[in-house]
Amino acid sequence: MKIMTARIIIKWQIPARFGEMLNFVEFGRPKIVNFQNAEMSFKKDRRIQSFRAVDVNREAAAKSGDDSEKPSRMVVVGCDQQVYRGYVGEGLPTELMRSYVAIRNRKSGKMRLIQLEECTMLNACYDDNKNKFQEEDHSKTAMRKFGGKVAMQALERIERADANIDVANESIQSMMEKYDESQFLDDSEFTKSRVEGELILASMKPPRNPDAKTAADLYVLDQLIPKSLLIHLKQVGLGFLEKEPDTLELANVYLTNKVKAVLQCKEPDSKQGIETLQISLFMDALVRLLSSKTRLLRKQELSPFSKQLDKEIKQSFSQINSHELTKTRYTEHKALTYYLALAFILENGTIDVEQIHNGLAISKVELLKFAAFIGGSYNSTKNCLVLRLGGSADAASGTFMAKRRFVRRK
């Protein structure tokens, strides 16, 4: 590096490669220095020094007629072992713009305009990175010309890795070109789809009692089953009292035992006994719906005890927005949530997992997942589900986030 000004004392270190391309000189007008994406922090213990220089490479190229438009004059600023450099006049929006500073003489009252030049400063590390990339290219060339077998194999691995990145970028770019913006949902369509999804999810969830003070009051029977159907199921349940308990057989052992216990008690026609029969009949139809292998429900019999119940189950639990009575995953999910909610009513908020699980053709993990969806909390020590008033039902999503927690506890 050739220093043109003898009085300059350099108290910071300039990178060797960066210094080789500069001649420090003194010239012309004042400079406005802009630091891109940074600020210069001035403190008492710091000494900031600035110099004006010439890029000898650009100057030589300009004299030979190449790259004559690139300015060669530079400003170099050093502070705390950091070097910033910029080319005077480079990157300006237009050459038609000029910047001036006005200086007024107080004694004479005259004003003088002095033209300024602008310069955008960047850290010298950008030049180091550029030199680093050039060195990598030179080393690859040297390995290709003079390297042995091992060097050639290493070079092939490096080039293969670079090629894989290029191929991936090309495949992504070609994929993006196949689709235009019209194929993607705009904001209004996305919002509409999201709202529809939330409505479908809400329709799968049994209605909760907003006035519930305890977990036992969280689900109310006449909110889960229409009142007209409850009246009809009461008549069907009273008809059971005239039959022998051993002649009755429901969809699973759990429901059969519930009905037999009511028929064999002292007061089978009590309010609690009738309510148990109503719930058992409705749950019996839900179990038959869950175990059905037929997709179309029109000809499927879901309740051998009541045609009105059969019709209500098909209309309430078939696929939403479907013209035909169809069984889908939506049907299964909704039927399972209602089944568990009715079981919580039967068992006063605490369900024995083994009893409920044996009567359903689903996995234990799936059972616990849907129980969490309606507010049930799993107790692994007692292997039971407890209904919580502040359960996770309101925060549940379409993928039922409680799945991982139950898998870990199992």
C-alpha positions as CSV (number, residue, x, y, z in Angstrom):
1,M,0.0,0.0,0.0
2,K,1.4,3.4,-1.1
3,I,0.7,6.3,1.3
4,M,0.6,9.6,-0.5
5,T,0.2,11.8,2.6
6,A,3.1,11.8,5.0
7,R,1.3,13.4,8.0
8,I,-1.3,10.5,8.2
9,I,-0.7,8.1,11.1
10,I,-2.6,4.9,10.8
11,K,-3.6,3.5,14.2
12,W,-5.7,0.6,13.0
13,Q,-5.0,-2.4,10.9
14,I,-6.2,-2.6,7.3
15,P,-6.7,-6.1,5.8
16,A,-3.8,-7.0,3.6
17,R,-5.9,-7.7,0.5
18,F,-7.9,-4.5,1.0
19,G,-4.7,-2.4,1.4
20,E,-3.2,-3.6,-1.8
21,M,-5.8,-2.0,-4.0
22,L,-5.6,1.5,-2.5
23,N,-3.5,4.6,-2.9
24,F,-4.3,7.2,-0.2
25,V,-4.6,10.7,-1.7
26,E,-6.0,14.1,-0.9
27,F,-8.6,15.7,-3.3
28,G,-11.4,18.0,-3.8
29,R,-14.8,18.6,-2.2
30,P,-16.3,17.7,1.2
31,K,-18.0,14.4,1.4
32,I,-21.4,13.2,2.8
33,V,-20.8,9.8,4.2
34,N,-23.8,7.4,4.5
35,F,-23.4,4.1,6.4
36,Q,-25.7,1.5,5.0
37,N,-27.6,-0.5,7.5
38,A,-25.5,0.7,10.4
39,E,-24.5,3.7,12.6
40,M,-21.2,5.0,13.7
41,S,-21.2,5.1,17.5
42,F,-19.0,7.9,18.9
43,K,-17.4,7.5,22.3
44,K,-14.6,9.3,24.1
45,D,-12.3,6.2,24.2
46,R,-12.6,5.7,20.4
47,R,-10.7,7.5,17.7
48,I,-12.3,7.6,14.3
49,Q,-10.0,8.3,11.3
50,S,-11.0,9.0,7.7
51,F,-9.0,9.0,4.5
52,R,-9.6,9.7,0.9
53,A,-8.1,7.1,-1.5
54,V,-8.1,5.8,-5.1
55,D,-8.8,2.2,-6.1
56,V,-5.7,1.5,-8.3
57,N,-7.5,-1.5,-10.0
58,R,-10.4,0.7,-11.2
59,E,-8.1,3.5,-12.0
60,A,-6.0,1.3,-14.3
61,A,-9.1,-0.2,-15.8
62,A,-10.5,3.3,-16.6
63,K,-7.2,4.3,-18.2
64,S,-7.3,1.2,-20.4
65,G,-10.9,1.9,-21.4
66,D,-12.6,-0.9,-19.4
67,D,-15.2,-0.2,-16.8
68,S,-14.8,3.5,-17.2
69,E,-18.1,4.3,-15.7
70,K,-17.1,2.8,-12.3
71,P,-15.7,5.5,-10.0
72,S,-12.3,4.9,-8.5
73,R,-12.2,7.6,-5.8
74,M,-12.9,6.2,-2.4
75,V,-13.5,7.2,1.3
76,V,-12.0,5.0,4.0
77,V,-13.1,5.2,7.6
78,G,-11.5,3.3,10.5
79,C,-12.8,2.7,14.0
80,D,-11.9,0.1,16.6
81,Q,-10.2,-2.3,14.2
82,Q,-13.2,-1.9,11.8
83,V,-12.7,-0.6,8.3
84,Y,-15.4,0.9,6.2
85,R,-15.1,1.9,2.5
86,G,-17.2,3.5,-0.2
87,Y,-16.8,4.8,-3.7
88,V,-17.6,8.5,-4.2
89,G,-20.6,9.0,-6.4
90,E,-21.4,5.3,-6.8
91,G,-25.0,4.1,-6.4
92,L,-26.6,7.6,-6.7
93,P,-30.1,7.7,-8.1
94,T,-29.2,10.2,-10.8
95,E,-26.3,12.3,-11.8
96,L,-28.6,15.3,-12.3
97,M,-28.9,15.8,-8.6
98,R,-26.3,17.9,-6.8
99,S,-25.9,18.6,-3.1
100,Y,-24.6,21.9,-1.7
101,V,-23.8,23.3,1.7
102,A,-24.4,27.1,2.3
103,I,-21.8,29.0,4.3
104,R,-22.5,32.5,5.4
105,N,-19.9,35.0,6.4
106,R,-21.1,37.0,9.4
107,K,-18.9,40.0,8.8
108,S,-19.6,40.5,5.1
109,G,-23.1,38.9,5.1
110,K,-22.2,37.1,1.9
111,M,-23.1,33.4,1.4
112,R,-21.1,30.8,-0.4
113,L,-22.3,27.5,-1.9
114,I,-20.0,24.5,-1.8
115,Q,-20.8,21.4,-3.7
116,L,-20.8,18.2,-1.8
117,E,-20.2,14.6,-2.9
118,E,-21.9,11.6,-1.5
119,C,-20.5,8.2,-0.6
120,T,-22.2,5.0,0.8
121,M,-20.0,3.1,3.2
122,L,-19.8,-0.7,3.5
123,N,-17.7,-2.8,5.8
124,A,-14.5,-4.1,4.3
125,C,-15.6,-7.6,5.2
126,Y,-17.6,-7.6,1.9
127,D,-14.3,-7.4,0.0
128,D,-12.8,-10.2,2.1
129,N,-15.8,-12.4,1.2
130,K,-15.3,-11.5,-2.5
131,N,-11.6,-12.4,-2.3
132,K,-12.5,-15.6,-0.4
133,F,-14.8,-16.7,-3.2
134,Q,-12.1,-15.9,-5.8
135,E,-9.6,-18.0,-3.9
136,E,-12.1,-20.9,-3.8
137,D,-12.4,-20.7,-7.6
138,H,-8.6,-20.5,-8.0
139,S,-8.1,-23.5,-5.7
140,K,-10.7,-25.5,-7.7
141,T,-8.9,-24.7,-10.9
142,A,-5.5,-25.7,-9.4
143,M,-6.9,-28.9,-8.2
144,R,-8.4,-29.7,-11.6
145,K,-5.1,-29.0,-13.4
146,F,-2.5,-30.3,-11.0
147,G,-4.3,-32.4,-8.4
148,G,-3.9,-36.1,-8.0
149,K,-6.5,-38.8,-7.8
150,V,-7.6,-37.9,-4.2
151,A,-7.8,-34.2,-5.1
152,M,-9.9,-35.0,-8.2
153,Q,-12.3,-37.1,-6.1
154,A,-12.7,-34.3,-3.6
155,L,-13.3,-31.8,-6.4
156,E,-16.0,-34.1,-7.8
157,R,-17.8,-34.3,-4.4
158,I,-17.7,-30.5,-4.1
159,E,-19.1,-30.0,-7.6
160,R,-21.7,-32.7,-7.1
161,A,-23.0,-30.9,-4.0
162,D,-23.2,-27.6,-5.8
163,A,-25.0,-29.2,-8.7
164,N,-27.6,-30.8,-6.4
165,I,-28.4,-27.3,-5.0
166,D,-28.7,-25.9,-8.5
167,V,-31.0,-28.8,-9.5
168,A,-33.2,-28.3,-6.4
169,N,-33.5,-24.6,-7.2
170,E,-34.4,-25.3,-10.8
171,S,-37.1,-27.9,-9.8
172,I,-38.6,-25.5,-7.3
173,Q,-38.6,-22.7,-9.8
174,S,-40.2,-24.9,-12.5
175,M,-42.8,-26.0,-10.0
176,M,-43.7,-22.4,-9.1
177,E,-44.1,-21.6,-12.8
178,K,-46.7,-24.2,-13.2
179,Y,-49.1,-22.4,-10.9
180,D,-50.5,-19.0,-11.3
181,E,-52.0,-16.8,-8.6
182,S,-55.5,-17.6,-9.7
183,Q,-55.0,-21.2,-8.5
184,F,-54.4,-20.1,-4.9
185,L,-57.1,-18.9,-2.6
186,D,-57.4,-15.2,-2.0
187,D,-57.9,-13.8,1.4
188,S,-61.7,-13.8,1.3
189,E,-61.8,-17.4,0.1
190,F,-59.3,-18.5,2.7
191,T,-61.3,-16.8,5.4
192,K,-64.5,-18.4,4.1
193,S,-62.9,-21.8,4.1
194,R,-61.5,-21.4,7.6
195,V,-64.9,-20.2,8.9
196,E,-66.6,-23.2,7.3
197,G,-64.0,-25.5,8.9
198,E,-64.6,-24.0,12.3
199,L,-68.3,-24.4,11.9
200,I,-68.0,-28.1,11.0
201,L,-65.7,-28.6,14.0
202,A,-68.2,-26.9,16.3
203,S,-71.0,-29.1,15.0
204,M,-69.1,-32.2,16.0
205,K,-68.9,-31.0,19.6
206,P,-71.8,-31.7,21.9
207,P,-73.4,-28.5,23.2
208,R,-72.2,-27.5,26.6
209,N,-74.3,-25.8,29.3
210,P,-73.1,-22.2,29.6
211,D,-74.6,-21.9,33.1
212,A,-72.8,-24.9,34.5
213,K,-71.3,-24.4,37.9
214,T,-70.0,-27.9,38.3
215,A,-68.6,-30.5,36.0
216,A,-71.7,-32.7,36.5
217,D,-73.9,-29.9,35.0
218,L,-71.6,-29.4,32.0
219,Y,-73.8,-31.6,29.7
220,V,-77.6,-31.6,30.0
221,L,-79.6,-34.4,28.5
222,D,-82.3,-32.3,26.7
223,Q,-79.5,-30.3,25.0
224,L,-78.0,-33.4,23.5
225,I,-81.3,-35.2,22.6
226,P,-84.3,-33.3,21.2
227,K,-87.2,-33.1,23.7
228,S,-89.7,-34.7,21.4
229,L,-87.4,-37.7,21.0
230,L,-86.9,-37.9,24.7
231,I,-90.6,-38.2,25.2
232,H,-90.7,-41.0,22.6
233,L,-87.8,-42.8,24.2
234,K,-89.5,-42.6,27.6
235,Q,-92.4,-44.6,26.1
236,V,-90.0,-47.1,24.6
237,G,-88.1,-47.4,27.9
238,L,-91.4,-48.0,29.8
239,G,-92.1,-50.9,27.4
240,F,-88.9,-52.5,28.6
241,L,-90.4,-52.9,32.1
242,E,-92.8,-55.5,30.7
243,K,-90.0,-57.7,29.4
244,E,-87.6,-60.0,31.1
245,P,-84.2,-58.5,31.6
246,D,-82.4,-61.5,30.2
247,T,-84.3,-61.2,26.9
248,L,-82.9,-57.7,26.2
249,E,-79.6,-57.3,24.4
250,L,-78.2,-54.0,23.3
251,A,-75.2,-53.2,21.1
252,N,-72.6,-53.8,23.7
253,V,-72.2,-55.3,27.2
254,Y,-71.9,-51.9,28.9
255,L,-75.3,-50.7,27.7
256,T,-76.9,-54.1,28.3
257,N,-75.8,-54.1,31.9
258,K,-77.0,-50.5,32.4
259,V,-80.5,-51.5,31.2
260,K,-80.7,-54.7,33.2
261,A,-79.6,-52.8,36.3
262,V,-82.6,-50.4,35.9
263,L,-85.1,-53.2,35.3
264,Q,-83.9,-55.2,38.3
265,C,-83.9,-52.3,40.8
266,K,-86.7,-51.5,43.2
267,E,-88.1,-48.5,41.4
268,P,-87.3,-49.0,37.6
269,D,-89.8,-46.3,36.6
270,S,-88.2,-43.5,38.7
271,K,-86.9,-40.4,37.1
272,Q,-83.3,-41.6,37.2
273,G,-84.2,-45.0,35.9
274,I,-86.2,-43.6,32.9
275,E,-83.3,-41.2,32.1
276,T,-80.9,-44.1,32.1
277,L,-83.1,-46.0,29.7
278,Q,-83.4,-43.0,27.4
279,I,-79.7,-42.5,27.3
280,S,-78.9,-46.2,26.8
281,L,-81.3,-46.4,23.8
282,F,-79.7,-43.3,22.2
283,M,-76.2,-44.6,22.9
284,D,-77.2,-48.0,21.5
285,A,-78.0,-46.4,18.1
286,L,-74.7,-44.5,18.2
287,V,-72.8,-47.7,18.7
288,R,-74.5,-49.4,15.8
289,L,-73.7,-46.3,13.7
290,L,-70.1,-46.5,14.6
291,S,-69.8,-50.2,13.9
292,S,-71.7,-50.0,10.6
293,K,-69.6,-50.8,7.5
294,T,-72.1,-49.3,5.1
295,R,-71.4,-45.8,3.7
296,L,-75.0,-45.1,2.7
297,L,-77.3,-45.0,5.8
298,R,-80.6,-44.9,4.0
299,K,-81.3,-48.6,4.2
300,Q,-79.2,-49.3,7.3
301,E,-81.2,-50.0,10.5
302,L,-79.5,-48.2,13.4
303,S,-82.1,-48.9,16.1
304,P,-84.2,-52.1,16.3
305,F,-86.3,-50.5,19.2
306,S,-87.5,-47.3,17.6
307,K,-87.9,-46.1,14.0
308,Q,-88.1,-42.5,15.2
309,L,-84.7,-42.9,16.9
310,D,-83.3,-44.5,13.7
311,K,-84.5,-41.5,11.6
312,E,-83.1,-38.9,14.1
313,I,-79.7,-40.5,14.3
314,K,-79.4,-40.7,10.5
315,Q,-80.4,-37.1,10.0
316,S,-78.3,-35.6,12.9
317,F,-75.1,-37.6,12.3
318,S,-74.8,-38.0,8.6
319,Q,-72.2,-36.0,6.6
320,I,-73.0,-32.3,6.8
321,N,-73.9,-30.5,3.5
322,S,-74.5,-33.9,1.9
323,H,-77.6,-34.6,-0.2
324,E,-77.8,-38.2,0.9
325,L,-77.5,-39.8,4.3
326,T,-73.9,-40.7,4.2
327,K,-71.5,-42.0,6.9
328,T,-68.0,-40.4,6.8
329,R,-65.3,-39.7,9.3
330,Y,-67.3,-36.6,10.3
331,T,-70.1,-39.0,11.2
332,E,-67.8,-41.2,13.3
333,H,-66.2,-38.3,15.1
334,K,-69.5,-36.6,16.0
335,A,-71.1,-39.9,17.1
336,L,-68.2,-40.7,19.3
337,T,-68.2,-37.3,21.0
338,Y,-71.9,-37.5,21.8
339,Y,-71.5,-41.1,23.0
340,L,-68.8,-40.0,25.5
341,A,-70.8,-36.9,26.6
342,L,-73.8,-39.2,27.3
343,A,-71.6,-41.6,29.2
344,F,-70.4,-38.7,31.4
345,I,-74.0,-38.0,32.2
346,L,-74.6,-41.7,33.1
347,E,-71.5,-42.0,35.3
348,N,-71.8,-38.5,37.0
349,G,-68.7,-37.2,35.3
350,T,-66.3,-40.1,35.9
351,I,-65.9,-42.9,33.3
352,D,-64.1,-46.1,33.7
353,V,-62.0,-46.3,30.5
354,E,-61.9,-50.1,30.3
355,Q,-65.7,-50.4,30.4
356,I,-66.3,-47.8,27.7
357,H,-63.4,-49.0,25.5
358,N,-64.6,-52.6,25.5
359,G,-67.9,-51.5,23.9
360,L,-66.3,-49.5,21.0
361,A,-64.3,-50.7,18.0
362,I,-61.7,-48.0,18.4
363,S,-58.2,-47.7,19.9
364,K,-57.7,-46.5,23.4
365,V,-55.6,-43.6,22.1
366,E,-58.4,-42.4,19.9
367,L,-60.9,-42.7,22.8
368,L,-58.7,-40.5,25.0
369,K,-58.2,-38.1,22.2
370,F,-62.0,-37.5,21.7
371,A,-62.6,-37.4,25.5
372,A,-60.1,-34.6,25.7
373,F,-61.9,-32.9,22.9
374,I,-65.1,-32.6,24.9
375,G,-63.4,-31.7,28.2
376,G,-62.4,-35.1,29.7
377,S,-59.1,-35.4,31.7
378,Y,-57.4,-38.8,31.8
379,N,-56.2,-40.2,35.1
380,S,-53.6,-42.9,34.3
381,T,-53.3,-44.1,37.9
382,K,-57.0,-45.0,38.1
383,N,-57.5,-45.5,34.4
384,C,-60.5,-43.3,34.3
385,L,-61.7,-40.1,32.6
386,V,-62.9,-37.2,34.7
387,L,-65.0,-34.4,33.2
388,R,-63.5,-31.0,33.9
389,L,-65.5,-27.8,33.9
390,G,-62.5,-25.9,32.4
391,G,-61.5,-28.7,30.1
392,S,-59.6,-28.4,26.8
393,A,-62.7,-28.5,24.6
394,D,-62.7,-24.8,23.8
395,A,-59.0,-24.9,22.8
396,A,-59.2,-28.1,20.8
397,S,-58.4,-27.9,17.1
398,G,-59.2,-30.1,14.1
399,T,-56.2,-32.3,14.8
400,F,-57.0,-32.7,18.5
401,M,-53.8,-31.5,20.1
402,A,-54.2,-33.8,23.1
403,K,-53.1,-36.8,21.1
404,R,-49.4,-36.5,21.9
405,R,-50.1,-36.0,25.6
406,F,-52.1,-39.2,25.9
407,V,-49.7,-41.2,23.8
408,R,-46.9,-40.3,26.2
409,R,-49.0,-41.2,29.3
410,K,-50.1,-44.6,28.0
